[in-house]
């Protein structure tokens, strides 16, 4: 992760293939991104990275997404950091009281839906004009429930 320092979006997912695809799609559309295989690793690096958005899987070994979100919201510095939960159909999302700056992206989704949601939450990418498309086709992010 050579570009950690520039990351605007953190992708926290234990599935390597999905995490790598999400990071690639985000970067292809101009959003610098960094991926983490565990919630604890993401929390540890959070102060150094200072992201504008977190894409979060709920079901991970060790610390799950709900615990990550609880710890994130327990820190005043990160209380209003936007979080986009990437969730399979029927997965439980945190209770309404925990939904500050929170949105859910149901699986399956495609690249356009992902990028539209990211733009809605944090605005246009800093390295890609508002209506621009990447110069090369982004890998298809057809996330399916696990």
C-alpha positions in Angstrom: 0.0 0.0 0.0 2.4 2.6 -1.2 -0.3 5.3 -1.5 -1.7 4.9 2.0 -0.9 8.5 2.8 -3.1 9.8 0.0 -6.1 7.6 0.7 -9.4 9.3 0.7 -11.4 6.1 0.9 -10.6 3.2 3.2 -11.9 -0.2 2.1 -12.3 -2.6 5.0 -13.1 -6.1 3.9 -11.5 -9.5 4.8 -12.1 -10.9 1.3 -9.0 -10.1 -0.7 -10.6 -10.2 -4.2 -13.5 -7.9 -3.3 -11.2 -5.4 -1.4 -8.7 -5.3 -4.3 -11.5 -4.8 -6.9 -13.1 -2.0 -4.8 -9.8 -0.2 -4.4 -9.1 -0.5 -8.1 -12.5 0.8 -9.1 -12.3 3.7 -6.7 -8.8 4.6 -8.0 -9.8 4.2 -11.6 -12.6 6.8 -11.0 -10.1 9.2 -9.3 -10.6 8.4 -5.6 -7.3 7.5 -3.9 -8.0 4.4 -1.8 -6.4 2.0 0.6 -7.6 -1.5 1.5 -7.4 -3.3 4.9 -8.1 -7.0 5.5 -9.1 -6.4 9.1 -11.0 -3.8 11.1 -8.3 -3.6 13.7 -5.6 -2.8 11.2 -7.9 -0.1 9.7 -8.5 1.5 13.1 -4.8 1.5 13.9 -4.0 3.4 10.6 -7.0 5.7 10.7 -5.2 8.7 12.4 -2.4 8.6 9.9 -4.6 8.3 6.8 -7.5 10.6 7.8 -9.9 9.3 5.1 -13.0 11.1 3.9 -15.0 7.8 3.6 -14.9 4.2 4.8 -16.4 1.3 2.8 -17.1 -1.3 5.5 -17.9 -5.0 5.4 -19.9 -6.1 8.4 -18.9 -9.8 8.5 -15.2 -10.2 9.2 -13.2 -12.5 11.6 -11.9 -10.9 14.7 -13.4 -7.4 15.0 -16.5 -7.3 12.9 -17.9 -4.2 11.1 -20.4 -3.4 13.9 -17.6 -3.4 16.5 -15.5 -1.3 14.2 -18.3 1.2 13.8 -18.9 1.3 17.5 -15.3 2.1 18.2 -15.2 4.6 15.3 -18.2 6.5 16.7 -16.8 6.3 20.2 -13.9 8.6 19.1 -15.0 12.3 18.8 -12.5 12.8 16.0 -14.2 10.2 13.8 -17.8 10.6 15.0 -19.1 12.0 11.8 -16.8 10.3 9.3 -19.0 8.9 6.5 -19.3 5.1 6.4 -20.7 3.1 3.5 -21.6 -0.4 4.6 -21.3 -2.9 1.8 -24.0 -5.4 2.8 -25.5 -8.6 1.4 -29.3 -8.8 1.2 -30.8 -9.6 4.6 -27.6 -8.7 6.6 -28.4 -6.8 9.8 -27.1 -3.2 9.8 -26.4 -1.3 12.9 -29.5 0.1 14.8 -30.9 3.5 13.8 -29.1 5.2 16.7 -25.8 4.3 15.1 -26.6 5.7 11.6 -24.8 9.1 11.8 -23.2 9.7 8.4 -24.0 6.1 7.4 -25.4 4.5 4.2 -25.8 1.0 3.0 -24.8 -0.3 -0.5 -26.7 -3.6 -0.9 -25.0 -6.4 -2.8 -24.9 -7.1 -5.7 -23.9 -3.7 -7.1 -22.0 -2.5 -10.1 -19.3 0.1 -10.6 -21.6 2.9 -11.5 -23.8 2.4 -8.4 -20.7 2.3 -6.2 -19.2 5.5 -7.7 -22.6 7.3 -7.6 -22.9 6.5 -3.9 -19.3 7.6 -3.2 -19.9 10.9 -5.0 -23.1 11.4 -3.1 -21.3 11.0 0.2 -18.1 12.9 -0.4 -18.4 14.7 -3.7 -16.4 14.4 -6.9 -13.0 12.7 -7.1 -10.1 15.1 -6.7 -8.3 13.6 -9.7 -11.2 13.0 -12.0 -13.6 15.7 -13.3 -17.2 15.3 -12.2 -18.6 13.6 -15.3 -15.4 11.8 -16.4 -15.0 8.1 -16.9 -11.7 6.3 -16.3 -9.4 6.0 -19.3 -9.4 2.2 -19.1 -12.3 0.0 -18.2 -12.5 -0.6 -14.5 -12.7 -4.2 -13.3 -16.4 -5.2 -12.9 -17.3 -5.0 -9.2 -20.2 -7.4 -9.2 -20.2 -8.0 -5.5 -22.5 -10.8 -4.4 -23.6 -11.7 -0.9 -21.4 -14.2 0.8 
